Amino acid sequence: MQAYRAAILRFRPDSDPAHPQPILETDGLLVTGPPQAGGTGARQVLAVGPYAELAPRYPAVPVTHWPGRVIAPGFIDLHIHYPQTDVIG
């Protein structure tokens, strides 16, 4: 397992997918675990939320602290700029 401390931008899991409600944890903790068996190899999110609330639950997990940074778990940037289309390889 590995944990990351930073501001965390995520969306309420119970919100309408067409109108997701953002949550910004200004001091958040993202705890990740090994990939699921048969998965894509991406680490799985075990917990995400306020640092003060989650840190006591994971006292032995190493924490990488990124002050001044924002983590957006699950965000995949699919956009492209037109001049890049000739160099996609």
Secondary structure, 3 states (H helix, E strand, C coil): CEEEEEEEEEECCCCCCCCCCEEEEEEEEEEEECCCCCCCCCCEEEEEEEHHHHHHHCCCCCEEEEEEEEECCCCCCCCCCHHHHHHCC
